[in-house]
Amino acid sequence: MLKPLDPLLHSELRLAIMSILISVESADFVYIRKQTGATAGNLSVQIDKLSKAEYISVDKGFNGKMPRTICSITHKGRMAFAEYVDAIMEDIKWLGFNWENIYYASGYFDFVYECALKLIEDGKAYVDDL
């Protein structure tokens, strides 16, 4: 039977916010908006929902005269995210896929980087913008 997914995290934008915050200490509103492509209004609403659930903490202040909002994931948010990922993995396993090993791209950065360089050198890939 499929495991239920956390409805708070099952929203595309809220999942994107959590995915960003799970990998950094904190991120400001402008960075999250640029990474997600969300409008400021929609992002504010979704950040507020995550904050009310205590999945993230929100620190509002100023950088000079400019308002600045910093978000970071809480322990409760990390646990909810881990449970969400585990539920998806269990659902996929239930559908017949057997997880033998889990690999993370970050563990293969040097290898992937070397492959990318080779593709560029061979004319099979290019860098569009730095």
Rosetta silent file (secondary structure, phi, psi, omega in degrees, C-alpha in Angstrom):
SEQUENCE: MLKPLDPLLHSELRLAIMSILISVESADFVYIRKQTGATAGNLSVQIDKLSKAEYISVDKGFNGKMPRTICSITHKGRMAFAEYVDAIMEDIKWLGFNWENIYYASGYFDFVYECALKLIEDGKAYVDDL
SCORE:     score description
SCORE:     0.000 S_00000001
   1 L     0.000  141.775 -179.069    0.000    0.000    0.000 S_00000001
   2 L   -70.159  140.165  177.925    1.257    3.486   -0.812 S_00000001
   3 L   -80.574  142.128  178.098    2.452    5.612    2.095 S_00000001
   4 L   -69.446  144.744  178.081    0.694    8.945    2.503 S_00000001
   5 L  -100.660  143.100  178.233    2.725   12.016    1.569 S_00000001
   6 L   -59.341  113.832 -177.639    2.850   15.128    3.744 S_00000001
   7 L   -62.579  -26.716  178.508    0.367   17.471    2.002 S_00000001
   8 L   -67.080  -35.438 -179.892    2.322   20.493    3.189 S_00000001
   9 L   -90.239  -12.988 -175.177    5.406   19.301    1.310 S_00000001
  10 L   -79.394   -2.723  172.713    3.515   17.900   -1.667 S_00000001
  11 L   -78.081  134.267 -176.155    3.044   21.399   -3.112 S_00000001
  12 H   -55.522  -47.374 -177.274    5.572   22.011   -5.903 S_00000001
  13 H   -70.714  -42.148  179.175    6.723   25.402   -4.605 S_00000001
  14 H   -65.329  -37.168  176.250    6.877   24.400   -0.929 S_00000001
  15 H   -65.483  -38.469  177.405    8.856   21.279   -1.870 S_00000001
  16 H   -63.661  -43.718  178.601   11.222   23.465   -3.920 S_00000001
  17 H   -59.643  -48.323 -179.585   11.719   25.819   -0.959 S_00000001
  18 H   -64.089  -37.998  179.129   12.454   22.901    1.358 S_00000001
  19 H   -63.765  -36.220  175.963   14.796   21.319   -1.200 S_00000001
  20 H   -68.305  -49.243 -173.877   16.813   24.537   -1.324 S_00000001
  21 H   -70.461  -24.183 -179.331   16.897   24.981    2.442 S_00000001
  22 L   -67.587  -22.539 -174.490   17.834   21.362    3.185 S_00000001
  23 L  -106.019    1.329  179.720   21.196   21.910    1.498 S_00000001
  24 L  -132.920  161.839  177.154   22.179   25.325    2.887 S_00000001
  25 L   -68.865  -42.491  177.359   22.455   26.925    6.313 S_00000001
  26 L  -162.492  163.725  178.244   20.061   29.685    5.276 S_00000001
  27 E  -146.710  142.692  179.002   18.839   31.487    2.175 S_00000001
  28 E   -87.286  163.015 -175.206   17.382   34.917    1.629 S_00000001
  29 H   -55.577  -44.512 -177.549   14.035   35.581   -0.012 S_00000001
  30 H   -62.021  -43.073  179.069   15.553   36.981   -3.217 S_00000001
  31 H   -62.437  -46.579 -179.617   17.733   33.893   -3.711 S_00000001
  32 H   -62.846  -41.270  179.319   14.800   31.518   -3.161 S_00000001
  33 H   -61.482  -44.391  179.168   12.623   33.567   -5.539 S_00000001
  34 H   -65.012  -40.840 -178.342   15.282   33.439   -8.262 S_00000001
  35 H   -69.191  -34.194 -176.606   15.866   29.702   -7.794 S_00000001
  36 H   -93.550  -21.998 -176.431   12.174   28.798   -7.867 S_00000001
  37 L    74.739   13.359 -178.503   10.967   31.351  -10.406 S_00000001
  38 L   -78.681  156.897  172.470    8.024   32.110   -8.119 S_00000001
  39 L   -74.560  156.921 -179.520    6.373   35.480   -7.815 S_00000001
  40 H   -60.281  -41.299 -178.975    7.129   37.391   -4.626 S_00000001
  41 H   -64.856  -47.257  179.987    3.507   37.160   -3.489 S_00000001
  42 H   -64.901  -41.602  179.335    3.179   33.411   -4.015 S_00000001
  43 H   -62.231  -42.116  178.775    6.551   32.770   -2.401 S_00000001
  44 H   -58.890  -43.822 -179.205    5.569   34.848    0.645 S_00000001
  45 H   -62.886  -44.694 -177.209    2.378   32.823    1.101 S_00000001
  46 H   -70.571  -37.839  175.977    4.202   29.484    0.848 S_00000001
  47 H   -62.433  -40.482  178.877    7.009   30.576    3.189 S_00000001
  48 H   -62.216  -41.506  178.938    4.358   31.645    5.693 S_00000001
  49 H   -63.771  -42.952  178.733    2.691   28.199    5.529 S_00000001
  50 H   -66.370  -36.260  179.123    6.028   26.436    6.092 S_00000001
  51 H   -68.204  -42.781  179.016    6.835   28.818    8.943 S_00000001
  52 H   -63.433  -30.796  177.532    3.471   28.262   10.659 S_00000001
  53 L   -81.977   -3.013 -178.466    4.102   24.509   10.493 S_00000001
  54 L    64.133   28.667  174.884    7.524   25.193   12.071 S_00000001
  55 L   -82.915  -27.401  176.640    9.283   23.546    9.115 S_00000001
  56 E  -135.996  157.682  172.078   11.334   26.700    8.552 S_00000001
  57 E  -109.307  146.094 -177.331   12.315   29.724   10.582 S_00000001
  58 E  -124.555  124.295  179.013   12.007   33.192    9.097 S_00000001
  59 E  -115.511  114.024 -179.494   14.135   36.104   10.224 S_00000001
  60 E  -103.259  135.234  179.840   13.009   39.501    8.927 S_00000001
  61 E  -161.842 -156.376 -178.696   15.265   42.483    9.158 S_00000001
  62 E  -132.390  145.733  170.582   17.042   45.124    7.135 S_00000001
  63 E  -113.404   93.670 -168.124   20.243   45.323    5.148 S_00000001
  64 L    71.114 -122.496  178.280   20.761   49.063    5.358 S_00000001
  65 L   -99.660   -1.723 -178.313   17.374   50.433    4.367 S_00000001
  66 E   -90.279  131.290  176.176   16.414   47.386    2.305 S_00000001
  67 E   -66.056  146.617 -179.929   14.176   44.759    3.905 S_00000001
  68 E  -141.446  130.510  178.337   15.721   41.307    4.063 S_00000001
  69 E  -116.417  122.852  179.525   14.076   37.973    4.837 S_00000001
  70 E  -112.557  130.128  179.355   16.295   35.013    5.741 S_00000001
  71 E  -114.865  144.429  173.325   14.871   31.491    5.835 S_00000001
  72 E  -145.799  151.434 -178.168   16.382   28.370    7.338 S_00000001
  73 E   -80.419  143.651  178.483   15.104   24.862    7.844 S_00000001
  74 L   -95.546  172.222  176.015   14.288   23.709   11.379 S_00000001
  75 H   -60.617  -43.389  178.673   14.859   20.305   12.925 S_00000001
  76 H   -60.017  -39.181  178.249   11.144   19.591   12.515 S_00000001
  77 H   -66.621  -40.834  177.341   11.444   20.575    8.842 S_00000001
  78 H   -61.809  -42.162  179.946   14.451   18.288    8.304 S_00000001
  79 H   -65.980  -43.061  179.209   12.542   15.391    9.838 S_00000001
  80 H   -63.155  -41.702  178.984    9.441   16.098    7.730 S_00000001
  81 H   -63.958  -44.189  179.101   11.555   16.307    4.565 S_00000001
  82 H   -62.093  -41.854  178.640   13.328   13.026    5.394 S_00000001
  83 H   -65.293  -37.250  178.725    9.975   11.314    6.031 S_00000001
  84 H   -63.310  -47.971  179.085    8.634   12.678    2.736 S_00000001
  85 H   -63.187  -43.588  178.355   11.615   11.302    0.792 S_00000001
  86 H   -60.052  -40.641  179.726   11.377    7.970    2.635 S_00000001
  87 H   -63.392  -42.374  178.473    7.667    7.733    1.779 S_00000001
  88 H   -63.974  -42.985  179.105    8.388    8.307   -1.913 S_00000001
  89 H   -63.013  -40.425  177.831   11.145    5.697   -1.848 S_00000001
  90 H   -65.202  -39.685  178.020    8.816    3.203   -0.148 S_00000001
  91 H   -63.107  -42.577  178.927    6.101    3.904   -2.718 S_00000001
  92 H   -65.482  -39.156  176.778    8.548    3.307   -5.559 S_00000001
  93 H   -62.887  -42.322  178.449    9.705    0.098   -3.867 S_00000001
  94 H   -59.695  -32.361  179.423    6.063   -1.001   -3.539 S_00000001
  95 L   -77.886   -5.181  173.456    5.724   -0.471   -7.309 S_00000001
  96 L   118.801   -5.582  179.011    8.516   -2.990   -7.879 S_00000001
  97 L   -86.065  133.318 -178.737   11.774   -1.066   -7.890 S_00000001
  98 L  -104.412  117.490  177.659   14.388   -2.465   -5.523 S_00000001
  99 L   -78.825  107.414  175.806   16.718    0.075   -3.919 S_00000001
 100 L   -87.986  -51.407  178.533   20.074   -1.671   -3.672 S_00000001
 101 L  -138.249  149.879  175.795   22.230    1.367   -3.133 S_00000001
 102 L  -112.337  127.591 -179.938   21.524    5.054   -2.976 S_00000001
 103 L  -116.377  142.562  178.769   24.011    7.362   -4.626 S_00000001
 104 L  -113.051  135.132 -177.490   24.207   11.104   -4.254 S_00000001
 105 H   -56.328  -34.587 -178.274   25.530   13.290   -7.069 S_00000001
 106 H   -62.278  -26.129  178.864   27.630   15.256   -4.582 S_00000001
 107 H   -75.735   -9.842 -177.829   29.621   12.089   -3.879 S_00000001
 108 H  -122.730   22.701 -174.257   30.652   11.927   -7.535 S_00000001
 109 H   -56.662  -48.519 -177.563   31.356   15.603   -8.219 S_00000001
 110 H   -60.172  -42.797  179.247   34.959   15.112   -9.361 S_00000001
 111 H   -63.703  -47.485 -179.529   33.974   12.294  -11.725 S_00000001
 112 H   -63.894  -39.601  178.561   31.027   14.223  -13.181 S_00000001
 113 H   -61.620  -45.368  178.979   33.196   17.346  -13.549 S_00000001
 114 H   -63.393  -40.054  177.174   35.853   15.389  -15.475 S_00000001
 115 H   -62.880  -41.371  179.063   33.170   13.895  -17.726 S_00000001
 116 H   -63.026  -43.983  178.241   31.801   17.370  -18.404 S_00000001
 117 H   -60.160  -41.790 -179.989   35.263   18.671  -19.314 S_00000001
 118 H   -63.938  -43.362  178.061   35.762   15.762  -21.718 S_00000001
 119 H   -61.078  -39.827  178.362   32.410   16.405  -23.389 S_00000001
 120 H   -65.978  -46.180  179.086   33.327   20.075  -23.817 S_00000001
 121 H   -61.452  -34.690 -179.151   36.765   19.188  -25.215 S_00000001
 122 L   -82.775   -0.126  178.968   35.179   16.713  -27.659 S_00000001
 123 L    76.066   16.888 -178.346   32.750   19.382  -28.861 S_00000001
 124 L   -99.076   -3.135  178.083   29.728   17.454  -27.533 S_00000001
 125 L  -153.477  162.579  177.664   28.840   20.041  -24.889 S_00000001
 126 L  -149.294  162.877  176.204   29.450   23.723  -24.271 S_00000001
 127 L   -98.894  119.129 -176.653   29.212   26.328  -21.554 S_00000001
 128 L   -76.844  -41.769 -175.212   26.460   28.784  -22.390 S_00000001
 129 L  -158.323  139.177  178.129   27.172   31.396  -19.721 S_00000001
 130 L  -105.553    0.000    0.000   29.503   31.730  -16.743 S_00000001
